[in-house]
Amino acid sequence: MAEQSSQYIFLVDDEPIQNEMLKDYLSERFKYKFMTFESGEAAIKELYLNPAIIVLDFHLNAHLPEAKNGVEVLKDIKAQRPDSHVIMLSGQDKLDVAVDSMKYGAYDYVIKGETAFSRMENIINNINVLGNVKQANNTYKKVITALCVAIGAIVLLSAYLVAKLK
């Protein structure tokens, strides 16, 4: 996983105050670059920045009825950036909303409330740990591959030398 300070977290919520409060909270705890968006469409236009994490409100069309809702935006994000971790954020404490979010690729689902920000912090920490584990796993795979190639070369060289000596 790349260093946090070179990666983005997108905060997508049609409530600007919610975006700013979450940005303030998370920026004190993480060294990511933060961008806030009031619509999913605006965030989708910036996906070329390859955000590591996207916090996405489930109801994005409260102020703009023609705007896409969170699940529609989630589908677009996962189609364009499948490696971005999307955390759905919603005021709804309904199981079917959480299930829909996870079904379409959300990493986790957080219900807005007094513990939402600390829960978000824990999820981002988990994402960072997962990224570190994946990076270590890829390093181990490369080392094992190199060792196998080296052992194979030694075996072939040995076989060649034995045949040559006969």
C-alpha positions as CSV (number, residue, x, y, z in Angstrom):
1,M,0.0,0.0,0.0
2,A,1.3,3.4,-0.9
3,E,2.1,5.9,1.8
4,Q,-1.1,7.5,3.2
5,S,0.0,11.1,2.5
6,S,0.0,10.4,-1.3
7,Q,-3.5,8.9,-1.3
8,Y,-6.9,10.4,-1.2
9,I,-10.0,9.9,0.8
10,F,-13.1,11.2,-0.9
11,L,-16.0,12.2,1.4
12,V,-19.3,12.3,-0.5
13,D,-22.3,13.6,1.3
14,D,-24.9,16.2,0.2
15,E,-24.7,17.7,3.7
16,P,-21.7,20.0,3.6
17,I,-21.5,20.2,7.4
18,Q,-21.3,16.4,7.7
19,N,-18.5,16.4,5.1
20,E,-16.5,19.1,7.0
21,M,-17.0,17.6,10.4
22,L,-15.8,14.1,9.1
23,K,-12.9,15.7,7.2
24,D,-11.8,17.6,10.4
25,Y,-12.1,14.4,12.5
26,L,-10.2,12.1,10.1
27,S,-7.5,14.6,9.0
28,E,-6.4,14.8,12.7
29,R,-5.9,11.1,12.7
30,F,-4.7,10.2,9.2
31,K,-2.2,11.7,6.7
32,Y,-4.4,11.2,3.6
33,K,-5.4,14.0,1.3
34,F,-9.1,14.7,1.7
35,M,-11.5,15.9,-0.9
36,T,-15.2,16.6,-0.2
37,F,-18.1,16.3,-2.7
38,E,-21.8,17.2,-2.4
39,S,-22.8,14.8,-5.2
40,G,-21.7,11.4,-6.4
41,E,-21.4,12.7,-9.9
42,A,-18.8,15.3,-8.8
43,A,-16.8,12.5,-7.1
44,I,-17.0,10.2,-10.1
45,K,-15.4,13.0,-12.2
46,E,-12.4,12.9,-9.9
47,L,-11.9,9.1,-9.8
48,Y,-8.8,9.6,-12.0
49,L,-7.1,10.6,-8.7
50,N,-7.5,6.9,-7.6
51,P,-8.8,7.4,-4.1
52,A,-7.8,4.7,-1.6
53,I,-11.0,5.2,0.4
54,I,-14.4,6.7,-0.4
55,V,-16.9,7.5,2.3
56,L,-20.2,7.6,0.5
57,D,-23.6,8.8,1.8
58,F,-26.4,6.4,1.0
59,H,-29.0,9.2,0.3
60,L,-27.3,11.6,-2.0
61,N,-30.4,13.0,-3.7
62,A,-32.0,14.8,-0.8
63,H,-31.3,18.3,-2.2
64,L,-31.0,17.3,-5.9
65,P,-33.8,14.8,-6.8
66,E,-32.1,14.1,-10.2
67,A,-28.8,13.1,-8.6
68,K,-27.8,9.5,-8.3
69,N,-28.3,7.8,-5.0
70,G,-25.5,6.2,-3.1
71,V,-25.9,2.7,-4.4
72,E,-25.9,3.9,-8.0
73,V,-22.7,5.9,-7.3
74,L,-21.2,2.9,-5.6
75,K,-21.8,0.8,-8.7
76,D,-20.1,3.4,-10.9
77,I,-17.2,3.7,-8.5
78,K,-16.6,-0.1,-8.3
79,A,-16.9,-0.3,-12.1
80,Q,-14.1,2.3,-12.6
81,R,-12.0,1.8,-9.5
82,P,-12.6,-1.7,-8.1
83,D,-9.6,-1.4,-5.7
84,S,-11.0,1.7,-3.9
85,H,-12.6,0.9,-0.6
86,V,-16.0,2.4,-0.3
87,I,-17.6,2.9,3.1
88,M,-21.3,3.6,3.0
89,L,-22.6,6.1,5.5
90,S,-26.3,6.4,6.2
91,G,-28.8,7.6,8.7
92,Q,-30.8,4.4,8.1
93,D,-30.5,1.6,10.5
94,K,-32.0,-1.0,8.1
95,L,-30.5,-4.3,7.4
96,D,-31.6,-4.3,3.7
97,V,-29.8,-1.0,3.1
98,A,-26.6,-2.4,4.6
99,V,-27.0,-5.7,2.6
100,D,-27.5,-3.8,-0.7
101,S,-24.4,-1.7,0.0
102,M,-22.3,-4.7,0.7
103,K,-23.8,-6.6,-2.3
104,Y,-22.6,-3.9,-4.7
105,G,-19.0,-3.8,-3.2
106,A,-19.0,-1.6,-0.2
107,Y,-16.2,-2.4,2.2
108,D,-18.4,-1.5,5.2
109,Y,-21.6,0.2,6.3
110,V,-21.7,2.9,9.0
111,I,-24.9,4.3,10.6
112,K,-24.7,8.1,11.2
113,G,-24.8,8.8,14.9
114,E,-22.6,9.6,17.9
115,T,-20.2,6.6,17.3
116,A,-20.0,7.0,13.5
117,F,-16.8,8.9,13.4
118,S,-14.9,6.6,15.7
119,R,-16.3,3.6,13.8
120,M,-15.0,5.2,10.6
121,E,-11.6,5.7,12.2
122,N,-11.5,1.9,13.1
123,I,-12.6,0.9,9.6
124,I,-9.9,3.1,8.0
125,N,-7.3,1.6,10.4
126,N,-8.5,-1.9,9.3
127,I,-8.2,-0.9,5.6
128,N,-4.6,0.3,6.3
129,V,-3.7,-3.0,8.1
130,L,-5.2,-5.0,5.2
131,G,-3.2,-3.0,2.7
132,N,0.0,-3.7,4.7
133,V,-0.8,-7.4,4.9
134,K,-1.4,-7.5,1.1
135,Q,1.8,-5.7,0.4
136,A,3.8,-8.1,2.7
137,N,2.1,-11.0,1.0
138,N,3.1,-9.7,-2.5
139,T,6.6,-9.3,-1.3
140,Y,6.7,-12.8,0.1
141,K,5.4,-14.2,-3.2
142,K,8.1,-12.4,-5.2
143,V,10.8,-13.7,-2.8
144,I,9.5,-17.3,-3.0
145,T,9.3,-17.0,-6.8
146,A,12.9,-15.8,-7.0
147,L,14.1,-18.6,-4.7
148,C,12.3,-21.2,-6.8
149,V,13.9,-19.8,-9.9
150,A,17.3,-19.9,-8.3
151,I,16.8,-23.4,-7.0
152,G,15.7,-24.5,-10.4
153,A,18.7,-22.9,-12.0
154,I,21.0,-24.7,-9.5
155,V,19.3,-28.0,-10.2
156,L,19.6,-27.6,-14.0
157,L,23.2,-26.5,-13.7
158,S,24.0,-29.5,-11.5
159,A,22.3,-31.8,-13.9
160,Y,24.3,-30.3,-16.8
161,L,27.6,-30.6,-14.9
162,V,26.9,-34.2,-13.9
163,A,26.0,-35.0,-17.6
164,K,29.2,-33.2,-18.7
165,L,31.4,-35.2,-16.3
166,K,30.1,-38.6,-17.5
